[in-house]
Amino acid sequence: MAKELLSTKVLEDILQRTRMALEEGRSQIFEVAEAAQQECTRTEVVLQTVQAEMEQAIAEVEDLTRRFAQIRVELLKSNRDYLEYSEAQKRRIYEEAEQVRTALAAAKERERLLRVRRDNLEQTLAKLREIAAKAERLVSQVGMALTYLSGSLDDVNKQLEHMYIREQAGQEILLGQEIERKRMAGSLHDGPVQDLAHLVVQLEICERLYQAGRQEEALSKFGDLKAIAQGTMADLRRIIYDLNPMTLDDLGLVLTINNYLDDLAKQTGVDIRFILLGQEQRLEPQLEMAVFRIVQEAANNSIKHAQPRVIEVTLEYRRQHISVSVRDDGIGIDAAAVREKFKSGKHFGLLNMQSRANVFGGSLQFHGEPGKGTRVLATIPLVNGEGGEVK
């Protein structure tokens, strides 16, 4: 494909100029990262100093506040029992009170200025850390690009073809995300939005009943309103969970999948079995999310299209890879027809699952025959206990 478009000489010139530009850009970005990191260190030192000064100022304000309260008591006493105090004593008390009041005002202003300076330093430090992190990521990304471009020109055509495949995978992911957004919008519109609209109508009815003096009837409807609100909350929690299963961070992949399948079995009445092979290990969050979404997509597809009685989900941890298999005893599929549909880009469920596996250098296989059930198998390689290179 590439040979038809570009000659080797043109490719060599393009690669050379690109490498030179990237080398220069990487050096400049590295300097930015170093400068930002040094400025972070300096700002942290200044912030610690300001924090210590502010704590001293707070202690001074508290001390002067206590002293001012004491001197006010003496002032009140000298005014009340003025015959018991000499003029010199009265003058001393007034002068001391004025000194403490002035010192207290100055200490409060110093505390306020130190707080403002601390807040500004914290904002500056956060921004510097963000700049440093972005610069470091850019340096790493440019280094990866240089390594990629430094390969042999004999592999350029294959690399270009691979880039095209990755672009297609990215487009498939975007398409899957758009479909998911539409599905979630439909779920919100058909569920919580309709329930809330019904809730508003019922509240208006209760309001009219109450205004008409029919309090008992209005009160009787509150139970219905409570049930509607509880159902809406349950729907919203389910939708939020579908968008982001937060239990992944807390419980890990195994328990999250197990809990999800238990809930799905209760909702559908399908016998869903979960099998764990190997010892669970925590992986990078994006990889665990990808595996969970594959299980979610495959199980939902089975229930929606296969009419299964039993679904068996097997998650296996091995040293070099992690795999997940979703097998059902449903009506099966015509594998050849599905492959054609898959190649045409119209089987969004399989496209979505394959894209998630491909992102981590993995693969997706599906097997099935009419009347003999279906099996989806995703395998993702592990490198040092983590997912393979992100495409």
N, C-alpha and C positions, 0 to 999 in steps of 0.2 A: 504493500500500500504506500509506504513512504518513498520507495524507489521511484514510483511513478511521479511523485511530486517534487522531490528534492534530490540533487546530485550529492555525491559524497563530499565534493569540494565545498559546496554551499553549506552543507551540514557542518563540516569542520570549521568553517569561518564563523557560523552562528554559535557553535559551541564554544569556540575560543573567546569570542567577544562576550558571550554570556558569562563564562568563567571569570574573565577579568573584571567585569562589572560586579559580579557577586563577591569576589575577593575584596575589592575596594569597599563595597557596601558592608561586608562583614567586619572589616577593620574599624570602620566608622561606628557601626552599631556596638561593637565591643567597647570602644572608647566611651560611648554614651552609657553603656551598662556599668563600666568601671567608675565613671564620674558619679552616676546616680547612686551606686553602692557606697562610695566614699562620702557623698553628701548625706546619705541615710545614717551612716555611722556618726558623722559630726552632729547631725540633728538630734540623734538619740542622746548623745552626751549633753547637749544643750537642754533638751527636754528633761532629762534627769535632774539637772541643776535647777531648772525653773520649778520642777515639782518639789524639790527639797526646799527651795526658797518659799514656795507657796505654803507648804506645811508649816514652816516657821512663822509665816505671816498669819496663818490661821490661829496658831497657838498664841501669838502676840495679841491678836484681836480678842481672843477669848480671855486672856489674862487682863487686858485693859478694860474689857467689858465688866469683869468681876470687880476690878479696882474702882471703876466709875460708879458702879452700884453702891460700893462701900462709901465712897466720898459723898454721894448724894444723901446717904443716910446721915452722915456727919453734918452736911449742909442743913438738912431738915431739922436736925437736933439743935444746931447752933441758932437757927431762926426761931425755933420754938422756945428754947431756954437761953435766950440771948444774954440774960443777966449773969449766967454762969460762965460766960466766955468773955475774955478780954478782946479788945479791938485787934490786937496783934494775932490772937488765935483765930478770930473770924477771918482776918485778911489772909492768913496762911491757908485756911480751909478753902476760901474762894479761889486763891491763886492755884492751889493744887488741883482743885476741881477743873479749872480752866485748862491747866496743862494736860491733865488726863484726857479731857474731852478733845483737845486738839490732837493729842497723840493717837487717840482712838480713831478719829476721822482720817488721819493720815495712814494708819495701819489698814483700815478698811479699803481705802483707795488703792493702797499698794497691793492688797489681796485681790481686788477686782482686776487691776492691770495684769497681775501675774496669771490670773485665770484666763484672761483674754489671750495673753501670750502663749499659755499652755495649749489652749484650744487651737490657736493658729499653727503652733508647732506640730500638734497631732495631725491636723489636716495636711500640712506640708509633708510630714513623714509618710502618711498614707499614700499621698500622690507620688512621692519619690519611690516608695516600694513598688507601686504599680508600674512606674516607668522602668525601674530596674528589672522587674519580672518580665515585662514585655520585651525589653531589649535582650535579656538572656534567652527568651524563647526564640526571638528572631535570629540571634546568633546561631542557636542550635538548628533552626530550620534552614538557614542559609548554608550551614555546614553540611546538612543532609543533601541539600540541592547540589552543592559542589561535588560531594561524593558520588551522587547520582550521575552528574554530567561528566565526571572523570572516567567513566567506564569506557571500554573499548568501542570505537566507532562501528565495529562489526556487529555490535548489539543494538545500535541506534534504532533500526527498524523495529526490532522486537520491543524496545522500550517505548517507542511511539505507539505501537499497537496496544501495549499494556496500559499506557496513559489513556487511550481511547476507551478501553474496557473499564478502567476506573472511573472515567467521566460518566460512562453509561450507568455504572453502579451508583454514583452520586445522584444522577438524575432519577434513578429508581427509588432511592431513599427519599428524595424530595417529593416524588409522586406519592410514595407511601405515607409520608407525613401529611400531605395535603388531604389524602383520603381519610386519614385518621382524624384530622381537624374537622372535616365535614361530618364524620361519624359522631365525634364528641359534640359538635354543635347540634346535630339531630337529637342526641341523647338529652342534652340540656333543654332543647325546645320541647320535646315530647314528654319529658319527665318533670324536672323541677320547675321550669317556667310555667307549664300548664297548672301544676299543683299550686304555685304561688298565685297565679291568676284566680284560681278557684278559691284560694284562701282569702284574697282581697274581697271577692264577691260575698263570701260568707261573713267576713268582718263587717261589711256594709249592712248586711241583713241584721246582724247582731246589734249594730249601732241603731238601726231604725226601730227594732224591737224594744231596745232600752229606752229610746226617746219616747216611744209610745206607751211606756209604763209597763211593758210586758217583760219584766226582768227575769221571771222564771223561764220563759221560752228562750230568752237570750242566753241565760246561764246553761241551759240544756245543750246549746249548740257549741259551747266551748270544748266539750269532749271531742266533737268532730274536728274542730279547729286544731286541737292538740294532736290528733291522729294524722291530720294532713301535714302539719309541721314536722312531726317525727318522721313520716315517710319521705318528705322532701330532704330532710337532713341525711337520711340513710342513702337516698339516691346521690346526693352531692358527695358524701363520703366515698361511695363506690366509684363515682366519676373521677374524684381526686386521686383515689388509689390507682385507677387505671392509668391516669396521666403520670403518676410518680409513686410507685410502691415504696413508701418510706421505710418499710420494714427491712428492705434490702440492706440499708446501712446498719440497722440495729441487730437484726436477727441473722443475716446472711442469706445466701442463695437457697440453701436446702430448705430451711424453715419457711421462707417466703413462698417458694413453689408449693410446698406441702400445704400451707394454709390456703393458698389460692385454689389449689385443686380440691381441697375439702369444701370450700365455699361453693365452687362450681358444681361439685357433685350434689350438694344440698339443693342448689337452685334448679338443677336439670333432672335429677333422679338417675343420672348415668353412674354406673359403677366405675369410679376412677381410682386407679391404683398407682402408687408412687414407689419406685425402687431406687435406692441409692447404692452405687457400687464404688468402692474406694473410700478414701478418707477425705472429708470436705476440707478445702483450703480456701482462704479468702483471696479473691482476685481483685484486679482493679475494678472500680465501680462501673465503668462503662462496659466492661466485658460481662460482669454479672447481670447488668441490665439487659444486654443483648441476648444472653441465654434465657433470661426470664421472659423477654418479649417473644422469643421463638416458641417457647413452651405455650405461652398465652395464645399466640396466633394459631399454632397447630391444634391445640385442644379446642379452641373456638371453631376453627374450620371443620374439625371432625364432628362436633355436635351440630353445627349448622347444616352440613351437607351429607354426612355419612350415616346418620341414624344409628349410631352405635349403641350397644348394650354395655360394652366394657371398653375403657381406654386405659392403656398401660403406658406410663411415663417413666423412663429410665434415665437417670442422671449418673454419669460415670466420670470420676476423677482418675486420671492416670498421670504418670510423670511427664509425658510429652504432650498430652492433649486433654481436653475436656470434651465430652460428647453428650448429646441429649437425644433420646429417641422417643417419639410419640406414635404409638401403634394402637389401632382400633380394630374392632370386628364388624365394622359397618358394611355398607353396600359396595365398598371398593370404588376403584376408578379405572378408566381406560388410560393407562400410562402414556400410550403414544399420543392420544388426543390432548392430554394435559401438557405433554412436552411441547406440542405445537403451539398450544395456547400460551404456554410459558415463554417460548421464544418470541412470540408476537408481542410480548409485553402486556398482555391482558389479564394474566393471573396474578392479581395484586398481592394476594396473601403469600404465595410462594416467592414472588419478587421481593416482598418485604423481608421475609425470613432469610432468603439467600443474600440480600444486601447486608443484613446485620452480620451474617457469618463471614461474608467476603471482607468486610471492613477490618476484621481481625485475622485475615489470611486463612480463613476456614472455608468449609464447603458444606453444601446441602444436597442431600439425596432424597428421593422419594420413590417408593415402590408400592405397587398395588395392582389388583386385578378385580374385575367386576365380580361381586359376591364373595371376595376373599379378604376384605379389609384393606387398610392403607397404613403405610409406615413412613414417617418423616424422620430423617436422621441428619443432625447437624454435628459437625466435628470441627473444633477450633484448636489450633496448635498452641502450646504454652512454651514460653521462653523464660527460664529462671522463675517459674511459678506464675508468670503473668501472660497476658494475651500476646499473640504474635504482632508483627508490625502492622500499624493502622494504615490502611490504604489511602 
